[in-house]
Amino acid sequence: MCWADLLVLLPAAPYWLAAFPFAALFHHLCASGRLSLTARYIFLLTGGCLFAGTAMGSYAVLLLIPAAGSMLILLSVSPACAHTWVFALQMSWQILCHLGLSSQELDPQDARPAIALSAIMLLTQKATSLALDIHEGVMRLQLGQGLLQCALPLCSYLLFFPALLGGPLCSFSRFWAQAESSGVLPCPLRAAGQRCLCALALQGLRMGLAGGLAGRQGCAGLGCLSCVWARALLLRLAYYWHWVLDEALLEVAGFRPEAGQGDLSVRDLWTLETTHRLAVFTRTWNKSTSCWLRRLVFQHCPAQPLLATFAFSAWWHGLRPGQVFGFLCWAVMVEADYRIHPFLSTWATSQGVKLLYRGTTWVFTQLIVAYILVAMHQVASHFSMLCLLWTSCNSILPLFYGFVLLLLLAKKLKQN
């Protein structure tokens, strides 16, 4: 990987940054009263289609087909069956796209397939979330208003341009409410500007760390603990940068996430980098997706919901070898975290022992997170590199956590 060019992790960044002026224009037109509610939906939908065509080229068809299919299902199927049909369509289409594109010899410099896959994954989130709302009676479609009046808000929600390539998941009811009231509140340029400054700081950290890694001598590669940790830190900084600017774009367009529902706040950033609990890191990481997975899988799974949630996440991400390994490892590590920390905390009675306990487990959490992220991103498609990571010294700590988990489970069984 070229450390000086981390835009490979964010292939849509140039197109996405170009959306800022259009988001500000949309808010200005709404605030000046020049756009009716129908015109707002058309603006958002047209912007999304143009955005998709510009960023993805011919691959935009892969996004538009499931969006149209999900909308038709929602309009034609009973609320009791809507979620099942939408879920089946979206996940079947998404895995076909993953498998189809990965089986072709594509130009590694062509970012359009990666952008299309990312947009399809986000579309799956929105479509299944909307279908669940309808299935659970949280919202009802007003089919008596006419097909166009009902279809336009749905299609606009699935493809509106500020959230086409990123951003925290927004429910349809909140999207509808904000589309109606967009322009009533002043454009939050101050909040968006603060997020942009935060993104610049994160970009500076990334560039500094990338430059340090590029000139590093000695220990390197997947067998080096510090190198794997630094690679994972670069990945985390790339995600933070993306999430901060995602929310800034939504705020400029007037679709600010609810308090605590965004993917990254200053408090979340502090928690992610300072927590000594892997379970806390997992709940805070990509918060809106975590909430979506909890609602979609965890709350409806009668047996082993934690394992089922991580297994589904691997499916949603494309089922590449490194992703399957990484998510299943993550599930085992979180289960171990839930059981190890209550056991260890009973021994940490004095202040000195508590500091030692928190410091040691923070280092362990950092190394396990690094191991998982590198498996899912750096070696995801290369089985040989995954084997190299598995046989390196980086696997010692995850194996130790797994062994301790087995001991604690055996102890619990014996007590029962």
C-alpha positions as CSV (number, residue, x, y, z in Angstrom):
1,M,0.0,0.0,0.0
2,C,1.2,3.5,-0.8
3,W,1.1,5.4,2.5
4,A,1.3,8.7,0.8
5,D,-1.9,8.2,-1.1
6,L,-4.6,7.0,1.3
7,L,-7.4,8.3,-1.1
8,V,-7.5,4.7,-2.3
9,L,-9.5,4.1,0.9
10,L,-11.8,6.9,0.0
11,P,-12.2,6.7,-3.8
12,A,-15.3,8.9,-3.9
13,A,-13.7,11.8,-2.0
14,P,-13.3,14.2,-5.0
15,Y,-16.9,13.7,-6.2
16,W,-18.1,13.9,-2.6
17,L,-16.3,17.2,-1.9
18,A,-17.8,18.6,-5.1
19,A,-21.2,18.0,-3.6
20,F,-20.8,20.7,-0.9
21,P,-21.7,23.7,-3.2
22,F,-24.8,21.9,-4.4
23,A,-25.8,21.1,-0.8
24,A,-25.4,24.8,0.1
25,L,-27.4,25.8,-3.0
26,F,-30.2,23.4,-2.0
27,H,-30.4,24.9,1.5
28,H,-30.4,28.5,0.1
29,L,-33.2,27.7,-2.4
30,C,-35.3,26.2,0.4
31,A,-34.6,29.1,2.8
32,S,-35.6,31.6,0.1
33,G,-38.8,29.8,-0.5
34,R,-38.1,29.0,-4.1
35,L,-38.5,25.2,-3.8
36,S,-41.8,23.6,-2.9
37,L,-41.8,20.3,-1.1
38,T,-42.2,18.4,-4.4
39,A,-39.4,20.4,-6.0
40,R,-37.1,19.6,-3.0
41,Y,-37.6,15.9,-3.5
42,I,-36.9,16.3,-7.2
43,F,-33.8,18.3,-6.5
44,L,-32.4,15.7,-4.1
45,L,-33.3,12.8,-6.4
46,T,-32.0,14.5,-9.6
47,G,-28.8,15.4,-7.7
48,G,-28.4,11.8,-6.5
49,C,-28.8,10.4,-10.0
50,L,-26.4,13.0,-11.6
51,F,-23.9,12.4,-8.7
52,A,-24.1,8.6,-9.2
53,G,-23.6,9.0,-13.0
54,T,-20.6,11.2,-12.6
55,A,-18.9,9.2,-9.8
56,M,-19.7,5.7,-11.1
57,G,-20.2,6.0,-14.8
58,S,-22.0,3.0,-16.3
59,Y,-21.7,1.2,-12.9
60,A,-24.5,3.6,-11.6
61,V,-26.9,1.1,-13.2
62,L,-26.0,-1.3,-10.4
63,L,-27.3,1.2,-7.9
64,L,-30.4,2.3,-9.7
65,I,-31.8,-1.2,-10.3
66,P,-32.1,-2.2,-6.6
67,A,-33.3,1.3,-5.7
68,A,-36.2,1.0,-8.2
69,G,-36.8,-2.6,-7.2
70,S,-37.1,-1.8,-3.5
71,M,-39.4,1.1,-4.2
72,L,-41.7,-1.0,-6.3
73,I,-41.8,-3.7,-3.6
74,L,-42.6,-1.1,-0.9
75,L,-45.5,0.2,-3.0
76,S,-46.9,-3.1,-4.1
77,V,-46.4,-5.6,-1.2
78,S,-48.3,-5.7,2.1
79,P,-46.5,-4.1,5.1
80,A,-46.2,-7.6,6.8
81,C,-44.1,-8.9,3.8
82,A,-42.3,-5.7,2.8
83,H,-39.2,-6.2,5.0
84,T,-38.6,-9.8,3.9
85,W,-38.9,-9.0,0.2
86,V,-36.7,-5.8,0.4
87,F,-34.1,-7.6,2.5
88,A,-33.9,-10.5,0.0
89,L,-33.7,-8.2,-3.0
90,Q,-31.0,-5.9,-1.6
91,M,-28.7,-8.6,-0.1
92,S,-29.0,-10.9,-3.1
93,W,-28.2,-8.0,-5.5
94,Q,-25.4,-6.8,-3.3
95,I,-23.6,-10.1,-3.0
96,L,-24.0,-10.7,-6.8
97,C,-22.4,-7.3,-7.4
98,H,-19.6,-8.1,-5.0
99,L,-18.9,-11.5,-6.6
100,G,-19.4,-10.3,-10.1
101,L,-17.0,-7.3,-9.8
102,S,-14.4,-9.2,-7.8
103,S,-14.3,-12.0,-10.5
104,Q,-13.4,-9.5,-13.2
105,E,-10.0,-8.2,-14.0
106,L,-10.7,-4.5,-13.4
107,D,-8.3,-1.6,-13.7
108,P,-6.9,-1.0,-10.2
109,Q,-6.8,2.7,-10.9
110,D,-10.5,2.7,-11.8
111,A,-12.4,3.7,-8.6
112,R,-15.9,3.5,-10.1
113,P,-16.6,-0.2,-9.1
114,A,-15.6,0.5,-5.5
115,I,-17.7,3.7,-5.4
116,A,-20.7,1.7,-6.7
117,L,-20.3,-1.1,-4.2
118,S,-20.1,1.4,-1.3
119,A,-23.2,3.2,-2.5
120,I,-25.1,-0.2,-2.9
121,M,-24.2,-1.0,0.7
122,L,-25.5,2.3,1.9
123,L,-28.7,1.8,-0.2
124,T,-29.2,-1.6,1.6
125,Q,-29.1,0.2,4.9
126,K,-31.7,2.8,3.9
127,A,-34.0,0.3,2.1
128,T,-34.0,-2.3,4.9
129,S,-34.4,0.4,7.6
130,L,-37.4,1.9,5.7
131,A,-38.9,-1.6,5.2
132,L,-38.5,-2.4,8.9
133,D,-40.3,0.9,9.8
134,I,-43.2,-0.1,7.6
135,H,-43.2,-3.7,8.9
136,E,-43.2,-2.6,12.5
137,G,-45.8,0.1,12.0
138,V,-43.5,2.9,12.8
139,M,-44.6,4.6,9.6
140,R,-47.4,4.0,7.1
141,L,-47.3,4.7,3.3
142,Q,-50.1,7.0,2.2
143,L,-51.0,5.1,-1.0
144,G,-54.3,7.0,-1.3
145,Q,-52.4,10.2,-2.3
146,G,-51.5,8.8,-5.7
147,L,-48.6,6.8,-7.0
148,L,-46.3,9.7,-7.9
149,Q,-46.9,11.6,-4.6
150,C,-46.0,8.4,-2.7
151,A,-43.1,7.2,-4.9
152,L,-41.3,10.4,-5.1
153,P,-40.4,10.8,-1.4
154,L,-39.3,7.1,-1.2
155,C,-37.1,7.4,-4.3
156,S,-35.7,10.7,-3.1
157,Y,-34.9,9.1,0.3
158,L,-33.1,6.1,-1.2
159,L,-31.0,8.3,-3.6
160,F,-30.7,11.8,-2.1
161,F,-27.3,13.1,-3.0
162,P,-25.9,14.3,0.4
163,A,-26.1,10.7,1.7
164,L,-25.5,8.8,-1.5
165,L,-21.8,7.9,-0.8
166,G,-21.6,8.3,2.9
167,G,-23.1,9.7,6.1
168,P,-24.8,8.3,9.1
169,L,-28.0,6.4,8.5
170,C,-31.1,8.7,8.5
171,S,-34.6,7.2,9.1
172,F,-37.2,8.0,6.5
173,S,-39.4,9.8,9.0
174,R,-36.5,12.1,9.9
175,F,-35.7,12.6,6.2
176,W,-39.3,13.5,5.5
177,A,-39.5,15.9,8.4
178,Q,-36.2,17.7,7.5
179,A,-37.2,17.9,3.8
180,E,-40.4,19.7,4.9
181,S,-38.6,22.1,7.3
182,S,-35.4,22.5,5.3
183,G,-34.6,26.2,5.1
184,V,-36.6,27.1,8.2
185,L,-33.5,27.0,10.3
186,P,-30.3,29.0,9.3
187,C,-27.7,27.0,7.5
188,P,-25.3,25.6,10.2
189,L,-22.2,26.9,8.5
190,R,-20.4,27.3,11.9
191,A,-20.9,23.7,12.9
192,A,-20.0,22.5,9.3
193,G,-16.9,24.7,9.4
194,Q,-15.8,23.2,12.7
195,R,-16.2,19.7,11.3
196,C,-14.1,20.7,8.2
197,L,-11.4,22.1,10.5
198,C,-11.5,18.8,12.4
199,A,-11.2,17.0,9.1
200,L,-8.1,19.1,8.2
201,A,-6.5,18.2,11.5
202,L,-7.2,14.5,10.9
203,Q,-5.7,14.8,7.4
204,G,-2.6,16.4,8.8
205,L,-2.2,13.6,11.2
206,R,-2.6,11.0,8.4
207,M,-0.1,12.7,6.2
208,G,2.4,12.9,9.1
209,L,2.0,9.3,10.0
210,A,2.1,8.2,6.4
211,G,5.3,10.1,5.9
212,G,6.9,8.6,9.0
213,L,6.0,5.1,7.8
214,A,7.3,5.7,4.3
215,G,10.7,6.6,5.7
216,R,10.8,3.9,8.3
217,Q,13.7,1.5,8.4
218,G,14.0,-1.9,10.1
219,C,10.8,-3.6,11.4
220,A,8.1,-3.7,8.7
221,G,5.5,-5.9,7.2
222,L,2.7,-8.0,8.7
223,G,5.1,-9.7,11.2
224,C,5.8,-6.4,13.0
225,L,3.5,-5.4,15.8
226,S,4.3,-1.6,15.6
227,C,3.9,-1.6,11.8
228,V,0.5,-3.4,12.0
229,W,-0.6,-1.0,14.7
230,A,0.5,2.0,12.6
231,R,-1.3,0.7,9.5
232,A,-4.5,0.3,11.5
233,L,-4.2,3.8,12.9
234,L,-4.0,5.1,9.3
235,L,-7.2,3.2,8.5
236,R,-8.9,4.6,11.6
237,L,-7.9,8.2,10.7
238,A,-9.2,7.7,7.2
239,Y,-12.6,6.6,8.6
240,Y,-12.7,9.5,11.0
241,W,-11.9,11.9,8.2
242,H,-14.7,10.4,6.1
243,W,-17.3,10.4,8.9
244,V,-16.6,14.0,9.9
245,L,-17.0,15.4,6.4
246,D,-20.0,13.1,5.8
247,E,-21.9,14.9,8.6
248,A,-20.6,18.3,7.5
249,L,-22.2,17.7,4.1
250,L,-25.5,16.6,5.6
251,E,-25.5,19.7,7.9
252,V,-24.8,22.1,5.0
253,A,-27.8,20.5,3.1
254,G,-30.0,20.9,6.2
255,F,-30.1,17.2,7.1
256,R,-28.3,17.3,10.4
257,P,-28.3,13.9,12.3
258,E,-30.0,13.7,15.6
259,A,-27.9,14.3,18.7
260,G,-25.9,11.2,19.4
261,Q,-26.9,9.5,16.1
262,G,-24.0,10.6,14.0
263,D,-21.0,8.4,13.3
264,L,-18.4,10.5,15.0
265,S,-18.4,13.3,17.6
266,V,-15.5,14.6,19.6
267,R,-16.7,12.5,22.5
268,D,-16.9,9.4,20.2
269,L,-13.4,10.1,18.9
270,W,-12.0,10.3,22.5
271,T,-13.8,7.1,23.4
272,L,-12.6,5.1,20.4
273,E,-8.9,6.0,21.1
274,T,-8.9,5.8,24.9
275,T,-11.2,3.0,25.9
276,H,-9.7,-0.2,27.4
277,R,-12.8,-2.2,26.5
278,L,-13.2,-3.7,23.1
279,A,-16.9,-4.0,23.5
280,V,-17.1,-0.2,24.1
281,F,-15.0,0.4,21.0
282,T,-17.3,-1.8,19.0
283,R,-20.5,0.0,20.1
284,T,-18.9,3.4,19.3
285,W,-17.3,2.4,16.0
286,N,-19.5,3.5,13.0
287,K,-22.3,4.1,15.4
288,S,-25.2,4.4,12.9
289,T,-24.2,1.1,11.2
290,S,-23.9,-0.5,14.7
291,C,-27.5,0.6,15.5
292,W,-28.7,-0.7,12.2
293,L,-27.1,-4.1,12.7
294,R,-28.5,-4.3,16.2
295,R,-32.0,-3.5,15.0
296,L,-31.8,-5.7,11.9
297,V,-30.0,-8.8,13.3
298,F,-29.1,-8.7,17.0
299,Q,-32.6,-8.0,18.3
300,H,-34.3,-10.7,16.1
301,C,-31.8,-13.5,16.6
302,P,-32.9,-16.1,19.2
303,A,-29.6,-17.9,19.5
304,Q,-26.0,-16.5,19.4
305,P,-27.1,-12.9,18.4
306,L,-23.5,-11.5,18.7
307,L,-22.0,-14.1,16.4
308,A,-25.0,-13.8,14.0
309,T,-24.6,-10.0,13.9
310,F,-20.9,-10.2,13.0
311,A,-21.5,-13.0,10.5
312,F,-24.1,-10.9,8.8
313,S,-21.8,-7.9,8.8
314,A,-19.2,-10.0,6.9
315,W,-21.9,-11.0,4.4
316,W,-22.9,-7.3,4.0
317,H,-19.3,-6.3,3.4
318,G,-18.8,-8.9,0.6
319,L,-17.6,-12.2,2.2
320,R,-13.9,-11.8,1.1
321,P,-11.6,-14.1,3.1
322,G,-10.1,-11.3,5.2
323,Q,-13.5,-9.9,6.0
324,V,-14.9,-13.3,7.1
325,F,-11.9,-13.9,9.2
326,G,-11.8,-10.4,10.7
327,F,-15.5,-10.2,11.6
328,L,-15.6,-13.7,13.2
329,C,-12.4,-12.9,15.1
330,W,-14.0,-9.6,16.2
331,A,-17.1,-11.5,17.5
332,V,-14.9,-13.9,19.5
333,M,-12.9,-11.0,20.9
334,V,-16.0,-9.0,22.0
335,E,-17.4,-12.1,23.7
336,A,-14.1,-12.6,25.5
337,D,-14.0,-8.9,26.4
338,Y,-17.5,-9.2,28.1
339,R,-16.2,-12.1,30.2
340,I,-12.6,-11.2,30.9
341,H,-13.1,-7.6,32.2
342,P,-15.6,-8.5,35.0
343,F,-13.2,-11.2,36.1
344,L,-10.1,-8.9,36.0
345,S,-11.9,-5.9,37.6
346,T,-12.5,-7.9,40.8
347,W,-8.8,-8.1,41.3
348,A,-8.1,-4.4,40.6
349,T,-8.8,-3.1,44.1
350,S,-6.0,-0.5,44.7
351,Q,-5.4,2.6,42.6
352,G,-2.0,1.3,41.3
353,V,-3.5,-2.0,40.3
354,K,-6.4,-0.2,38.6
355,L,-4.0,1.9,36.6
356,L,-2.0,-1.1,35.6
357,Y,-5.2,-3.0,34.6
358,R,-6.5,-0.1,32.5
359,G,-3.2,0.6,30.8
360,T,-2.5,-3.0,30.0
361,T,-6.0,-3.7,28.7
362,W,-5.9,-0.4,26.6
363,V,-2.7,-1.7,24.9
364,F,-4.4,-5.1,24.3
365,T,-7.5,-3.4,22.9
366,Q,-5.4,-1.3,20.5
367,L,-3.4,-4.3,19.2
368,I,-6.6,-6.5,18.8
369,V,-8.3,-3.7,16.9
370,A,-5.2,-3.3,14.7
371,Y,-5.2,-7.0,14.0
372,I,-8.8,-7.0,13.0
373,L,-8.7,-3.9,10.8
374,V,-5.6,-5.0,8.9
375,A,-7.2,-8.4,8.3
376,M,-10.4,-6.8,6.9
377,H,-8.7,-4.1,4.8
378,Q,-5.1,-4.8,4.0
379,V,-5.3,-8.5,3.3
380,A,-9.0,-8.9,2.7
381,S,-8.7,-10.4,-0.8
382,H,-5.4,-12.2,-0.5
383,F,-5.6,-15.6,1.2
384,S,-1.8,-15.9,1.2
385,M,-1.3,-12.6,3.0
386,L,-4.1,-13.6,5.5
387,C,-2.1,-16.8,6.2
388,L,1.0,-14.6,6.7
389,L,-0.9,-12.4,9.2
390,W,-2.3,-15.5,11.0
391,T,1.1,-17.1,11.4
392,S,2.8,-13.9,12.6
393,C,3.3,-12.8,16.2
394,N,0.3,-10.5,15.9
395,S,-1.9,-13.5,16.4
396,I,-0.6,-14.3,19.9
397,L,-2.9,-11.8,21.7
398,P,-6.1,-12.8,19.9
399,L,-5.3,-16.5,20.5
400,F,-4.7,-15.7,24.1
401,Y,-8.0,-14.0,24.4
402,G,-9.7,-17.0,22.7
403,F,-8.0,-19.4,25.1
404,V,-9.0,-17.4,28.2
405,L,-12.6,-17.3,26.8
406,L,-12.6,-21.1,26.6
407,L,-11.3,-21.4,30.1
408,L,-14.0,-19.0,31.5
409,L,-16.8,-20.8,29.6
410,A,-15.5,-24.2,30.9
411,K,-15.5,-22.7,34.4
412,K,-19.1,-21.5,34.0
413,L,-20.2,-24.9,32.7
414,K,-18.6,-26.6,35.7
415,Q,-20.3,-24.2,38.1
416,N,-23.7,-24.8,36.5
